[in-house]
Amino acid sequence: MTRRRLSFAAAVLLLTLSSCSVKEDRDDCPCWLQIDLSTCSRYTDLVSLKGWTDERSVFGVHIPGEDFPTVHEEEVPRGMVHYCAHSLPGSYGSSGMTVVVPEGDQSPRLYAYRADVPAYGETATDRVSLHKQYAAVAVKMENADDGFSVMVRGRWNGLDLVTLAPVGGTFSFAPDRTEDGVWYFRLMRQGDDSLVMDITGADGHTFPYDLGGMIRETGYDWTAEDLDDIFLGVDYATGEVSVSVIPWEEGLVYDEVI
């Protein structure tokens, strides 16, 4: 009887010595990743977080705006941990680690951030800094009658949340003309200059414009951390097009007020 009690006590002692409460050996203990979302309310009222290591996914969660002031914690394995934060309107979703714009739609107002966090201790911390992943475009046409339509098409329709790089795919969108005679639309990050803008007159004739090339000539940077916005002035009588870049200012949204 005594031997059994001693054996049980020894087993408990061994479990205790091997637990995460012992400072000498914590390699197998988890780390608490603390994520600061306090700046996200400038852009959105809902943030999605996805975390992974080189071996596997470790967390995925949606955080509502009322919880932004509180530091969010996730238990992760010790080592290098990667995560992304992004915001999407309720009508959009992501497929795995990619946001894809369905054909016929424009880019959502997408903000995103990614980080590689060394999580080797008991805790690791990082602050989310969302960045603008779309360009808002305005097209103003002069010397043109009513009845015109605009179609924008290209070869890039998504964003890889792991790298924040553009994803190839068919993109096409036909914006509506507003009462002030302007067409507004949003573009996802582009991987080349393949964008084309088709303008069709009331007579049914379509004129393609090398939108990607015109944007390139302004020095526009599709790899910038935050994408700037774009204004195009089209003189239908002469065929002349002027392109201006409107620098992004943190916290301001230019859609439909360019």
C-alpha positions in Angstrom: 0.0 0.0 0.0 2.8 2.4 0.9 4.6 1.6 -2.3 1.5 2.4 -4.4 1.1 5.7 -2.6 4.7 6.6 -3.2 4.5 5.7 -6.8 1.4 7.9 -7.2 3.1 10.7 -5.5 6.2 10.3 -7.7 4.1 10.3 -10.8 2.4 13.6 -9.8 5.8 15.1 -9.1 7.1 14.1 -12.6 4.0 15.6 -14.2 4.5 18.8 -12.3 8.2 19.0 -13.2 7.3 18.6 -16.9 4.5 21.2 -16.9 4.7 24.8 -18.1 5.0 26.1 -14.5 8.6 24.9 -14.4 10.9 27.6 -15.8 13.7 25.2 -16.8 11.8 23.7 -19.8 9.2 25.7 -21.6 9.8 24.7 -25.2 6.5 22.9 -25.5 4.5 25.6 -23.7 2.2 27.9 -25.8 2.7 31.7 -26.2 0.0 34.3 -25.8 -0.1 36.5 -28.9 -1.5 39.9 -27.9 -2.9 41.9 -30.8 -3.6 45.6 -30.5 -6.6 46.6 -32.7 -7.0 50.1 -31.3 -6.3 52.0 -34.6 -8.7 49.9 -36.7 -11.8 51.9 -35.9 -10.6 54.6 -38.4 -11.4 52.2 -41.2 -13.9 49.6 -40.2 -16.2 48.1 -37.5 -15.2 44.5 -38.1 -11.8 42.9 -38.5 -11.0 39.3 -39.4 -7.8 37.8 -38.0 -6.1 34.7 -39.4 -2.9 33.2 -37.9 -0.6 30.4 -39.1 2.8 28.9 -38.7 4.9 27.2 -41.4 3.2 24.0 -40.5 -0.5 24.8 -39.9 -3.3 27.3 -39.3 -3.5 28.3 -35.7 -6.4 30.7 -35.4 -9.2 32.5 -37.3 -11.6 34.9 -35.6 -13.8 38.0 -36.4 -13.5 40.9 -34.0 -16.4 43.5 -33.8 -15.6 47.2 -33.4 -16.8 47.4 -29.8 -13.9 45.1 -28.9 -11.2 47.1 -30.6 -10.1 49.0 -27.4 -9.4 45.6 -25.7 -6.2 43.8 -26.6 -7.1 40.5 -28.3 -5.2 37.4 -27.2 -4.7 34.1 -29.0 -2.8 31.0 -27.8 -0.2 30.1 -30.4 2.7 27.6 -30.5 6.1 29.0 -29.7 8.2 30.0 -32.7 7.6 32.3 -35.6 3.9 33.1 -36.1 2.4 34.9 -39.0 -1.0 36.6 -39.1 -3.1 38.9 -41.2 -5.9 41.3 -40.3 -8.4 42.5 -42.9 -11.7 44.2 -43.2 -14.4 43.4 -45.7 -18.0 44.6 -46.2 -20.6 42.0 -45.1 -21.5 41.2 -48.7 -17.9 40.0 -49.4 -16.0 37.0 -48.1 -12.6 35.4 -48.5 -11.8 32.0 -49.9 -9.0 30.5 -47.7 -6.3 33.2 -47.7 -7.5 35.0 -50.8 -10.0 37.8 -51.4 -11.5 37.5 -54.9 -13.7 40.0 -56.7 -16.4 38.2 -58.6 -16.6 39.0 -62.3 -19.0 41.9 -62.7 -18.2 43.5 -59.4 -15.7 46.2 -58.3 -13.2 45.9 -55.6 -14.5 46.1 -52.1 -13.2 48.8 -49.7 -10.5 46.5 -48.5 -8.0 47.3 -45.8 -5.4 44.7 -44.7 -2.3 44.1 -42.7 0.1 41.2 -42.2 3.0 40.5 -39.8 5.6 37.9 -38.8 5.8 37.8 -35.0 8.6 36.1 -33.0 6.5 34.2 -30.4 9.3 32.5 -28.4 8.4 33.7 -24.9 5.3 33.6 -22.7 3.8 36.5 -24.6 4.3 38.3 -27.9 2.7 41.6 -29.0 1.9 43.3 -32.2 -0.3 46.3 -33.3 -2.4 46.1 -36.4 -1.9 48.9 -38.9 -4.5 48.5 -41.7 -3.5 49.7 -45.2 -5.6 50.6 -48.2 -5.6 47.8 -50.7 -7.8 49.4 -53.4 -7.7 52.5 -55.7 -10.9 54.6 -56.0 -11.2 55.9 -59.6 -13.3 58.7 -61.0 -13.9 59.3 -64.7 -15.2 62.6 -65.9 -16.2 62.9 -69.6 -16.4 66.2 -71.4 -18.1 67.1 -74.8 -20.2 63.9 -74.7 -24.0 63.4 -74.9 -26.0 61.2 -72.7 -26.2 57.5 -73.4 -22.5 56.7 -72.9 -21.4 53.6 -70.9 -18.1 52.6 -69.4 -16.6 49.1 -68.9 -13.4 48.4 -67.1 -11.6 45.1 -67.6 -8.3 43.5 -66.6 -6.4 40.4 -65.5 -6.2 40.9 -61.7 -9.1 40.4 -59.5 -7.9 39.3 -56.0 -5.5 39.8 -53.1 -3.3 37.2 -51.4 -3.7 37.8 -47.7 -0.4 36.0 -46.9 1.7 38.3 -49.0 -0.7 41.2 -49.8 0.2 40.7 -53.4 -2.3 40.8 -56.3 -3.9 37.6 -57.6 -4.6 37.0 -61.3 -8.1 36.5 -62.6 -10.7 37.9 -64.9 -11.9 41.4 -63.8 -14.7 43.3 -65.4 -17.0 46.0 -64.1 -19.5 48.4 -65.6 -20.0 51.4 -63.3 -23.1 53.6 -63.4 -23.0 57.2 -64.3 -23.9 59.6 -61.5 -26.0 62.7 -61.8 -22.9 64.9 -62.0 -21.7 62.9 -65.0 -19.0 60.9 -63.3 -18.3 57.2 -63.3 -16.8 55.9 -60.0 -15.3 52.5 -59.5 -12.7 50.7 -57.3 -9.7 48.7 -58.5 -7.9 46.0 -56.5 -4.1 46.0 -56.6 -2.8 45.3 -60.1 0.1 43.1 -61.1 0.6 44.7 -64.6 -0.7 47.4 -66.9 -3.5 45.2 -68.5 -6.4 47.5 -67.5 -8.6 48.6 -70.4 -11.5 51.1 -70.2 -14.1 50.7 -72.9 -16.3 53.7 -73.6 -19.3 53.1 -75.7 -21.3 55.9 -77.2 -25.0 56.3 -77.8 -24.4 55.1 -81.4 -23.0 51.7 -80.2 -19.4 52.4 -81.1 -16.9 51.3 -78.5 -13.5 53.0 -78.0 -10.9 51.1 -75.9 -8.5 53.1 -73.8 -5.2 51.8 -72.4 -6.1 52.6 -68.8 -3.2 50.6 -67.4 -0.7 52.4 -69.6 -2.1 55.8 -68.8 -2.0 55.1 -65.1 1.6 53.8 -65.4 2.7 57.1 -67.1 1.7 59.0 -64.0 4.3 57.0 -62.0 1.5 55.3 -60.0 2.8 52.6 -57.7 0.6 49.5 -57.4 3.0 48.1 -54.8 2.6 51.1 -52.4 1.7 50.2 -48.8 -1.5 52.3 -49.2 -2.9 52.8 -52.7 -3.6 56.3 -53.9 -6.7 57.3 -55.8 -7.1 58.3 -59.5 -9.0 60.9 -61.5 -9.4 60.7 -65.3 -10.7 63.5 -67.5 -11.8 62.3 -70.9 -12.5 64.8 -73.8 -14.7 62.7 -76.1 -14.5 65.2 -78.9 -10.7 65.2 -79.1 -10.0 61.8 -77.6 -7.6 63.4 -75.1 -7.3 61.9 -71.6 -5.7 63.4 -68.5 -4.8 61.3 -65.5 -4.2 62.7 -62.0 -3.2 60.8 -58.9 -4.8 61.9 -55.6 -2.5 60.9 -52.8 -4.1 58.8 -50.0 -4.3 60.5 -46.7 -4.7 58.2 -43.7 -8.3 57.9 -42.5 -9.9 59.7 -45.5 -12.0 57.9 -48.1 -12.3 59.6 -51.5 -14.9 57.3 -53.1 -17.5 59.4 -54.9 -16.0 62.7 -53.7 -12.8 62.8 -55.9 
